[in-house]
Structure formats: C-alpha cells, structure tokens
Amino acid sequence: MNRSARRVLLRLFLLALPLVVLTFVAVSLLSSNVDSLHSHNALTFASKVIQPCGSQLPLEIVAPTAPSPSSLPHEELKRQLKQLKQVISQLEDRLRLQGGIAPVGVAVASNNGNDVPCSITYIQKQIEQSEIEKGKKWHNEYEIIPHSLFTLQAYYSTEAGMGRRVVERPIGSRRQDLQEAVSSALSVLNNNRDRGALPQPAAKTKRYVASDFVEGLYRLDPIEGTQYELWFNHQQQPAAASTDNHSKRANLVKVSLLRPHAPLVAVRLEQPLQFEIPIVNIIVPLSGRLSAFESFLNRFKKNVLTAGQSRIHLTVVFFGDKHWNEIQREMLIFEKASGFSNFHLLNINSTFSRARGLQVGVEHWENSPIEDDVLIFLCDVDVAFDSAFLERCRRNAQPKRIQYILVYYLMQELISFRYTVGQAYFPIVFSQYNPNVTRRYTRHRDDSQVPTLHKDTGFWRDFGFGMVCTYRSDFLSLGGFHGGDETTGWGGEDLFLYRKYIRSTMRVIRAPDKNIFHLWHPKKCPNSLGPVQRRDCLQSRGRNEASYDQLALLLFSADADGQSHHLSESEI
C-alpha cells in the first residue's frame, strides 16, 4: 500500500471517529431513562477549543438542571435527532470538498485569543527561556521558589505548615512524578551511552540503573513548569577507589529536566444557578458549655442573620440532661430577639461523642418537612464564620447527580447526560492563638468577635478536618461516621470521615478559608482519654497556645527584677 492510500485511510478513520460519537449521542437521547431532573435553562454561549497537539475538544457547558429524556416531548426528540443528522451531513460535505480532513492539533486556544503553536518549536522555546538555561533575576528574597531535595526513599521540603514534616516518604502523585523524572533521566543517560556520547570508561562498561541515582532537586515554578536536577553515579567505583571529595564530585553525572506547562485550555463552563439557593443545615454537637453556646448564637446573629442570609437551618445536638432546660430557654430568647425559627434542638442522654452527635444531626433531617436533600455544614460551638463562608460552602460543594450538558462541537449544539462527580468542601480553618498571649506580645487587636489573620494571632489548621460542607445524600451514601469509634468524645472522628471521602470517587476541595475561624478556648486533656488521644490532645493544646516566637518570649523574657513572665492558671 503506497503512502497516498495510507493517508486516505487515515483521514477516513479520523472522520469516522466524530461520526461514531455523534451517533452514540443520538442513540442515548432515545434510549436513556433518567429520573428526577429539573427544567432546562437556555444557553447562548458557544465556543470551540483545540487540545494541545491533539484533536478538537468540545467545551462542556454545564446547565444546573435538566429535563429527563423520557419526559421530553416526542417532537423535541425528533428536532434534536434532525439536528444531529445535519451535523453529520455537514461533515460529509466537508470531506467531499476537501478530499479528506485537515491536520488537527496545530494550535490551542489561549486567553488572549491568539493561537499559540503547539509543536516541538513551542516546547523548545519554553526550554530556551527557562530559568535553568537563562537564569533569572529575582526582585527580593521572598520571590525565589526554594527547591526540595529528594531521594528514592525520602522527600525533604520546606512547604509543610504547622505539622513540621521535615522529611517524609514520597507518596501518591508526588511519588509517581519523581519516579518518572528518575526514569526519564535514566533513558537520557543510556541513550547517550549507546551513542558513545558519554566520556570513557562509563560509556562502554555499564548501563545506568535506578540504584545509580544519588539525589535530586525538585521545584515547581507556576510559569515555567517543573524543574528537576538529578545526580547519578557515573561509573562503578573499584574497592580501592579514592574517597576524597574531588573524586566523589568527578564521579557524578547530572541530568537537568524540565516539564513545561502547556497553554491554558478551557475545559468546562458552568452557568450560574437559576433556581433557589441550597439550604445549609448547620449541625453543632454540644455538651454543657452554656456560655460558649451563647457566644455562638451572638456571632451567628451578627455575622450571618444580619447580613441577609436566608435558607439557613440550625441543628443543635445536646448531650446529657444537665443544662438542657437552659439551652432550650436560650434558644427561645434567641428566636424572639432575631426572628430566626429554622432550628431543631435534639437531646441525647449519654456521654458526649462528636461523631455520634453529627451523625444524629444529619439523619434527623428525614423528619423535616423541608426538601429531602440538603447541604450540611458540620460545625463546632467554638467556630466563627460569616455569610461569605456560607456562600463559599455552597459554591464548593455539589451533590452527585445527573446533569444536563450541552456540548458544542463544530459550533453545533449537542445534548448529553451524565453523572456529575460529587464534591465536598473541607476548609482549612484559621486557628486563633491564646488572646492572653497575643495581646501581651503583639500590637494586633484580636478578640473573639473580630479575629485577625496574622502570623502572630493564629495559624492555618492544616491538620484539622472537622469542618465539612457536603450534601446529606453523599454523606449517608459513604456511611458517615458509622464504622468508626463513636464512643469516645474527643478526636479522631474528623480524620476518619475525611479518609472516607478521599478514598471514594468524591472530589474533595481543600483550601484555606479566610472567613472561618477556630476560636481559642481552654482545652483539658484528662487522663481518662486513651494514650494516643491524650497525646494528640496535648500536642493540639501546645500548637494552639501561641507562635514559637511568643512562646519563647513567654518562657525566656525577664523583667527588670530578673523574674520570668508567666501566665496565671486562669489564663491558660
């Protein structure tokens, strides 16, 4: 078969591929049977995107609601099928006129409307302009991005937060990334060895293997891409080889790699919601602590209700009978003062368990006359938030459900249905230090009503997973807190639930949130806790007290009489 015949067959195959996809969509419209979908919102946006070095990629326009195919009028189905046939006819006409199809994947849609060449030339230009080749002038010491050191077994980075993980094993996608870098570097070395490009004697005595890798440097630049610098043993050292530093340096070969970023490509566009905003059910477990609950209600009124927030529900799960009457009385007073009546008070006459309280609060919604599914926010009484956080909660959580999608291909509107990936929001909360310490050693005002984001007033609680925004249906489908230890009162349940989400197909959004705060409060770690939980409790207590600088001042500073400063027992 000559080259011309092969080219014609290839073009026919590339043409047949979109025809098969379009036919499949048409069949799906007639055969799918989807239940409980909402009305369709009109869309006017159309766009076409080209994948880098690939074929045309239709941009998904996601509508928040959809009609069921089974509920569509017969005439509407006929109209959509006719539209699909027209697209197929246009493709056939184009083939007849052009004698085939044009090469695809020669450009990508950029954010300024100009086509960026997607080719070896484009990649080479990125490499030539990279910091590895050209160097880079930095404006100050904070601008430079530090490298991370790694071996096959360990990863050393300064990226960690309060956890102070100075060394860790590469896991997950990072492990896969670093292994790929080592493998690529080995290919470079062995290819050059086979061509005789490496100096003697290594070029003729050995092939490079993973055990030759010594260490590497890794850095992710937001503009250029990922940089790797890897060192390998250049040759097998004889037993009597010199071990001085000069010999060791001469025995290493270095490979520099760059994984350039591809140009930005639009993948999906979601329309603004046209129906009523979701109800947020705020669930708070509680045991005693009447004054803390009063403060919570005051913050809730000031930061949420007075800001015009609607479609909010509050569920309080109270443990024990002591102070139960006071809690009920406090809620009645709050209802009269604020006009807010969308709340449930539940009582469990047993030992406090945060996991059990949240589970009961979620399940109790079955007895509510309001809509079946609801967005839940698992909260605590010592947490402060405002209406901006609740809006972010709504944006970053979505249920797993069927969505109606309009796909624009060759400027033609196609219709598709699919299950969207459920999404949960685990915000990283800003945790407040002990105000008795911060007021003494900083100038920043930081009271419990107006927390301040500053390194001397608190820290991002990157090790805490207790605050969650998720839909009730997804929470229950994963089993909630069932299967964990629900009998103990403190700690562990947040990580148990978080692991359930990340090990499922749910998409987890984990990011710092500037509108939610964990307020400082005295923490007790009784001996009745198990050894592991008590250790975690004591460590948490130490982290929450003050910054390292403030703790040092508290411990080592002395007044004029040489007496160290100490907090009273009531301040701790």
C-alpha positions in Angstrom: 0.0 0.0 0.0 1.5 3.3 -1.0 1.8 6.4 1.1 -1.2 8.1 -0.6 -3.5 5.2 0.1 -2.5 5.1 3.7 -3.1 8.8 4.0 -6.6 8.5 2.6 -7.4 5.6 5.0 -6.1 7.6 8.0 -8.3 10.6 7.0 -11.4 8.4 6.7 -10.7 6.9 10.1 -10.3 10.3 11.7 -13.6 11.4 10.1 -15.4 8.3 11.3 -14.5 8.9 14.9 -16.6 12.0 15.5 -19.4 10.4 13.4 -19.5 7.4 15.8 -19.6 9.8 18.8 -22.4 11.8 17.3 -24.4 8.6 16.6 -23.9 7.4 20.1 -25.2 10.7 21.5 -28.3 10.3 19.2 -29.0 6.8 20.4 -28.5 7.9 24.0 -31.2 10.5 23.6 -33.7 7.9 22.5 -32.8 5.1 25.0 -31.7 6.8 28.2 -34.2 6.8 31.0 -33.3 9.4 33.6 -35.4 10.2 36.7 -36.0 13.4 38.7 -34.3 16.1 36.6 -35.3 19.7 36.6 -36.2 22.1 33.7 -33.6 23.1 31.2 -32.2 26.6 31.1 -31.4 28.2 27.8 -27.8 28.6 26.9 -26.4 31.0 24.4 -22.6 30.5 24.8 -20.7 28.6 22.2 -17.0 28.0 21.9 -14.5 25.7 20.3 -11.3 24.6 21.9 -8.4 22.8 20.4 -6.3 20.4 22.6 -2.6 20.9 22.6 -1.1 18.7 19.9 -4.4 16.8 19.7 -7.8 16.9 18.2 -10.7 19.3 18.6 -12.1 19.3 22.2 -15.7 20.3 22.6 -16.2 22.7 25.5 -18.7 21.4 28.0 -21.4 23.9 29.0 -22.9 22.6 32.2 -26.5 23.6 33.0 -27.5 23.2 36.6 -30.8 21.5 35.8 -32.1 19.2 33.1 -35.2 17.5 31.7 -35.5 13.8 31.6 -35.2 12.3 28.1 -38.3 10.2 28.9 -40.2 13.4 29.7 -39.2 15.3 26.6 -42.0 15.8 24.0 -41.7 13.5 21.0 -41.4 16.5 18.7 -38.4 17.8 20.7 -36.6 14.5 20.4 -37.2 14.5 16.7 -35.9 18.0 16.4 -32.7 17.1 18.3 -32.2 14.0 16.1 -32.6 16.1 13.0 -30.0 18.5 14.3 -27.5 15.7 14.8 -28.1 14.4 11.2 -27.4 17.9 9.9 -24.1 17.9 11.6 -23.2 14.5 10.1 -24.2 15.8 6.7 -22.0 18.9 7.0 -19.0 16.7 7.9 -19.6 14.5 4.8 -19.9 17.6 2.6 -16.6 18.9 4.0 -14.9 15.6 3.2 -16.1 15.7 -0.4 -15.0 19.2 -0.9 -11.6 18.9 0.8 -10.8 15.3 -0.2 -10.1 14.5 3.4 -9.7 16.4 6.7 -7.2 19.0 7.6 -4.5 18.2 10.1 -5.6 18.7 13.6 -3.9 19.8 16.8 -1.8 22.6 15.4 -3.0 25.3 17.8 -4.6 25.9 21.2 -7.0 28.5 22.4 -5.1 31.0 24.5 -6.6 33.5 26.9 -5.8 36.5 24.7 -7.4 35.0 21.6 -4.1 34.4 19.8 -3.3 30.8 18.6 -0.1 29.5 20.3 1.8 27.0 18.2 1.6 23.6 19.9 4.7 21.9 18.5 8.3 21.0 19.2 9.2 24.5 18.3 6.9 25.9 21.1 8.3 23.5 23.7 11.8 24.2 22.6 11.2 28.0 23.0 9.9 27.4 26.6 13.1 25.4 27.4 15.4 28.0 25.9 13.7 30.8 28.0 13.6 28.7 31.2 15.5 29.6 34.4 17.7 26.5 34.0 19.1 27.8 30.7 18.9 31.6 31.1 18.9 32.2 34.8 16.5 34.7 36.3 16.7 37.9 38.3 14.6 37.9 41.4 13.4 41.1 43.0 13.8 40.0 46.6 14.5 37.1 48.8 10.8 36.2 49.1 10.2 35.8 45.4 12.5 32.9 44.8 11.0 29.4 45.0 13.1 27.0 47.0 14.0 23.6 45.7 13.1 20.4 47.5 15.7 17.6 48.0 14.7 14.1 47.3 16.0 10.5 47.0 14.2 7.3 46.1 13.1 6.9 49.7 12.8 10.4 51.2 11.5 13.9 50.3 12.8 17.0 52.1 10.7 20.1 51.7 10.1 23.4 53.5 6.5 23.5 52.2 5.0 21.9 55.3 2.9 24.1 57.7 2.4 23.7 61.4 2.9 19.9 61.1 6.7 20.5 60.6 7.1 17.4 58.4 10.8 18.0 57.8 11.2 14.7 55.9 8.6 12.3 54.5 8.3 9.4 52.1 7.2 10.3 48.6 3.6 9.0 48.2 0.7 9.4 45.7 1.1 11.6 42.8 4.4 13.1 44.1 6.0 9.6 44.2 4.8 8.9 40.7 6.2 12.3 39.5 9.6 11.8 41.0 9.9 8.2 39.8 9.0 9.4 36.3 11.7 12.0 36.5 14.3 9.4 37.5 13.2 7.0 34.8 13.4 9.8 32.1 16.9 10.8 33.3 18.0 7.1 33.0 16.7 7.0 29.4 18.7 10.1 28.6 21.8 8.6 30.1 21.5 5.3 28.5 20.6 6.7 25.0 23.8 8.9 25.2 25.8 5.9 26.4 24.7 3.8 23.4 25.7 6.6 21.0 29.1 6.9 22.8 28.4 10.5 23.8 29.4 9.9 27.5 33.1 10.1 28.4 35.1 6.9 28.9 35.1 4.5 30.6 31.4 4.6 31.6 30.2 4.6 28.0 31.4 1.1 27.5 31.3 -0.6 30.9 27.8 -0.2 32.2 24.2 0.8 31.7 22.6 3.2 34.2 20.0 1.8 36.6 17.9 3.2 39.4 20.4 2.3 42.0 22.9 4.7 40.4 20.6 7.6 41.4 22.1 9.6 44.2 19.7 12.5 44.9 17.8 15.2 43.1 16.4 18.7 43.4 12.8 19.5 42.5 10.9 22.8 42.1 7.5 23.7 40.7 7.5 27.1 39.0 4.0 28.4 38.3 5.1 29.9 34.9 7.8 27.6 33.6 6.8 24.3 34.9 8.5 21.6 37.0 12.3 21.6 37.2 14.4 18.6 38.1 18.1 18.3 38.6 19.3 14.7 39.2 22.7 13.2 40.0 23.8 9.7 39.2 27.0 7.7 39.9 28.9 7.9 36.7 30.8 4.6 36.9 31.3 1.6 39.2 33.9 2.5 41.8 36.6 -0.1 42.4 37.0 -1.1 46.0 40.3 0.8 46.4 39.0 4.0 44.8 39.8 7.3 46.4 37.1 8.7 48.7 38.1 12.3 48.7 35.6 14.9 47.9 37.1 15.8 44.5 36.9 12.1 43.4 33.3 11.9 44.5 32.3 15.0 42.5 34.1 13.7 39.4 32.2 10.5 39.7 28.7 12.1 39.4 26.8 12.9 36.2 24.0 15.4 36.3 20.8 15.4 34.2 18.5 18.5 34.2 14.9 18.0 33.2 12.0 20.4 32.6 8.3 19.6 32.4 7.0 22.7 30.7 3.4 23.9 31.2 1.0 23.6 28.3 -1.0 26.7 27.4 -4.3 27.2 29.2 -7.2 25.3 27.7 -10.8 25.8 28.7 -12.4 22.6 29.7 -15.7 23.4 31.3 -18.1 26.3 31.8 -20.8 26.1 34.5 -23.7 28.5 34.3 -24.9 30.5 37.3 -27.6 28.6 39.2 -31.1 29.8 38.2 -33.1 28.1 40.9 -33.3 28.7 44.6 -30.0 28.6 46.5 -29.4 25.4 48.6 -30.4 25.3 52.2 -27.5 25.0 54.5 -28.1 22.9 57.6 -25.5 23.9 60.3 -25.1 21.0 62.7 -23.5 21.7 66.1 -22.9 19.0 68.7 -22.8 20.3 72.3 -22.3 19.2 75.9 -22.6 21.8 78.7 -20.7 25.0 77.9 -23.7 27.3 78.1 -21.6 30.5 77.8 -19.8 29.2 74.7 -23.2 28.4 73.1 -24.5 31.9 73.9 -21.4 33.4 72.2 -22.0 31.2 69.2 -25.6 32.4 68.9 -24.5 36.0 69.2 -21.9 35.6 66.4 -24.5 33.7 64.3 -26.9 36.6 64.6 -24.3 39.3 63.9 -22.3 37.7 61.1 -24.9 35.6 59.3 -28.5 36.7 60.0 -28.0 40.4 59.9 -26.1 40.0 56.6 -29.3 39.0 55.0 -28.6 35.2 54.7 -31.6 33.1 54.0 -32.3 29.4 53.6 -30.3 28.6 56.7 -31.2 25.9 59.2 -29.5 25.2 62.6 -29.5 21.8 64.3 -28.1 21.6 67.8 -27.5 18.1 69.2 -27.1 18.4 73.0 -25.7 15.6 75.2 -27.0 14.9 78.8 -29.8 16.5 80.8 -27.7 18.9 82.8 -28.3 22.5 81.4 -30.8 21.1 78.9 -33.5 23.5 80.2 -31.1 26.4 80.0 -30.3 25.5 76.4 -34.0 25.4 75.5 -34.6 28.7 77.2 -31.6 30.3 75.4 -33.0 29.2 72.0 -36.4 30.7 72.8 -34.8 34.0 73.8 -32.7 33.9 70.6 -35.8 33.2 68.5 -37.6 36.2 69.9 -34.6 38.5 69.5 -33.6 37.6 66.0 -36.8 36.2 64.5 -35.0 33.1 63.4 -37.1 30.0 63.9 -35.4 27.5 61.5 -33.8 25.3 64.1 -34.0 21.9 65.8 -32.9 21.1 69.3 -32.1 17.4 69.8 -31.2 15.7 73.1 -29.1 12.6 73.6 -29.0 11.3 77.2 -25.5 9.8 77.0 -21.8 10.7 77.2 -20.7 13.3 74.6 -19.5 11.9 71.3 -18.9 14.4 68.5 -19.2 11.7 65.8 -22.5 10.5 67.2 -23.9 14.0 67.6 -23.1 14.9 64.0 -24.5 11.6 62.7 -27.7 12.0 64.6 -28.0 15.6 63.4 -27.6 14.6 59.7 -30.0 11.7 60.0 -32.7 13.8 61.8 -33.4 15.7 58.5 -35.6 12.7 57.5 -38.2 14.0 59.9 -38.0 17.5 58.4 -40.8 18.7 56.1 -38.2 20.6 54.0 -36.8 19.1 50.8 -35.1 15.7 51.0 -31.5 16.5 50.2 -29.7 19.4 51.9 -26.3 20.9 52.1 -24.9 20.2 55.6 -22.1 22.1 57.4 -20.6 20.1 60.2 -19.6 22.7 62.8 -18.5 23.3 66.4 -19.5 25.7 69.0 -16.0 27.3 69.1 -16.1 28.2 65.4 -16.8 31.7 64.0 -17.9 32.2 60.4 -19.9 34.7 58.3 -22.2 34.8 55.3 -19.2 34.9 52.9 -18.1 31.5 54.2 -21.6 30.0 53.7 -21.6 31.2 50.1 -18.2 29.6 49.6 -19.7 26.5 51.2 -22.4 26.5 48.6 -20.0 27.0 45.7 -17.5 24.4 46.6 -19.9 21.5 47.5 -22.1 19.8 45.0 -24.1 16.5 45.1 -23.5 13.5 42.9 -26.4 13.8 40.5 -27.4 13.7 36.8 -26.7 16.9 34.9 -27.9 18.1 31.5 -25.0 19.1 29.4 -24.9 21.0 26.1 -21.8 20.2 24.2 -20.8 22.5 21.3 -19.0 20.7 18.5 -18.2 22.5 15.3 -20.4 25.3 16.6 -23.4 22.9 16.8 -25.3 22.3 20.0 -25.4 18.7 21.1 -27.1 17.2 24.1 -25.7 14.8 26.6 -26.5 13.5 30.1 -24.1 12.3 32.7 -23.5 11.9 36.5 -21.5 14.7 37.9 -18.8 13.9 40.4 -19.9 14.7 43.9 -17.9 17.4 45.6 -17.2 18.1 49.3 -15.5 21.1 50.9 -13.1 20.7 53.8 -11.9 24.2 54.5 -8.6 24.8 56.2 -9.6 26.9 59.2 -7.6 29.8 60.7 -7.0 28.8 64.3 -6.7 31.6 66.9 -3.9 31.7 69.5 -4.5 32.4 73.1 -5.6 36.0 73.2 -4.0 36.4 76.6 -0.6 35.8 75.0 -1.1 37.7 71.7 -2.3 40.9 73.4 0.8 40.9 75.6 3.4 40.4 72.8 1.8 41.8 69.6 0.1 45.1 68.5 -2.6 43.3 66.6 -6.1 43.5 68.0 -7.5 40.0 68.3 -10.7 39.5 70.3 -13.0 36.5 69.9 -15.6 38.6 68.0 -13.2 40.0 65.3 -10.4 37.5 64.6 -7.4 38.8 62.7 -5.5 37.0 60.0 -1.8 37.4 61.1 1.1 35.1 61.8 1.2 36.4 65.4 -2.5 35.8 66.1 -3.0 32.3 64.7 -2.2 29.7 62.1 -3.8 27.7 59.3 -5.0 24.5 60.9 -3.8 22.2 58.1 -4.0 19.1 60.3 -7.7 19.6 61.1 -10.6 18.1 59.1 -13.5 18.7 61.4 -15.3 21.4 59.4 -17.1 19.9 56.4 -19.6 21.2 53.7 -21.2 18.3 51.9 -24.6 17.1 50.7 -26.6 14.9 53.0 -27.1 12.3 50.3 -23.3 11.9 49.7 -22.6 11.8 53.5 -25.1 9.0 54.0 -24.0 7.1 50.9 -20.5 7.0 52.3 -21.8 5.7 55.7 -21.0 8.9 57.6 -19.3 8.2 60.9 -20.6 4.6 61.0 -17.7 2.1 61.3 -15.5 4.3 63.4 -15.1 4.7 67.1 -18.2 6.7 68.1 -18.0 6.1 71.8 -15.1 8.4 72.7 -15.7 12.1 73.0 -12.6 13.8 71.5 -10.5 13.5 68.4 -10.1 11.1 65.5 -13.6 11.3 64.0 -12.7 14.1 61.6 -9.8 12.2 60.1 -12.0 9.1 59.9 -14.6 10.9 57.8 -12.0 12.7 55.7 -10.4 9.4 54.7 -13.8 8.1 53.6 -14.2 10.9 51.2 -10.8 10.8 49.7 -11.0 7.1 49.2 -14.2 7.4 47.3 -14.9 8.9 43.9 -15.9 12.2 45.6 -13.9 15.2 44.7 -12.5 16.9 47.8 -11.8 20.7 47.8 -9.2 21.5 50.5 -8.2 25.1 50.7 -7.6 27.9 53.3 -10.7 29.9 54.0 -10.4 33.5 55.3 -13.9 33.6 56.6 -14.0 30.8 59.2 -12.0 30.8 62.5 -11.4 28.3 65.3 -11.6 30.5 68.4 -9.2 29.8 71.2 -10.6 28.2 74.3 -9.1 26.4 77.3 -8.5 22.7 76.4 -8.3 20.0 79.0 -6.7 16.6 78.3 -7.9 14.3 81.1 -6.2 11.0 81.9 -9.4 9.2 81.0 -8.6 9.7 77.4 -6.7 6.8 75.7 -2.9 7.3 75.4 -3.0 8.1 71.7 -5.9 10.6 72.0 -4.4 12.2 75.1 -1.1 12.7 73.3 -2.9 14.3 70.3 -4.9 16.5 72.7 -1.7 17.7 74.4 0.0 18.4 71.1 -3.0 20.3 69.9 -3.1 22.3 73.1 0.6 23.3 72.6 0.1 24.3 69.0 -3.0 26.4 69.9 -1.3 28.4 72.7 1.0 30.8 70.8 3.5 31.2 68.0 7.0 29.9 68.5 8.3 33.5 69.0 5.6 34.2 71.5 6.3 31.0 73.4 10.0 31.9 73.5 9.2 35.4 74.9 6.9 33.9 77.4 9.4 31.4 78.6 12.7 33.4 78.5 11.9 37.1 78.8 12.6 38.6 82.2 11.6 41.9 83.8 13.9 44.3 85.5 14.0 42.2 88.6 15.0 39.1 86.6 11.7 37.4 87.1 10.3 35.4 84.2 6.8 36.3 82.9 4.2 33.6 83.5 0.5 33.3 82.7 -1.8 32.7 85.6 -3.7 29.4 85.8 -6.9 31.1 84.7 -5.2 32.5 81.6 -4.1 29.0 80.3 
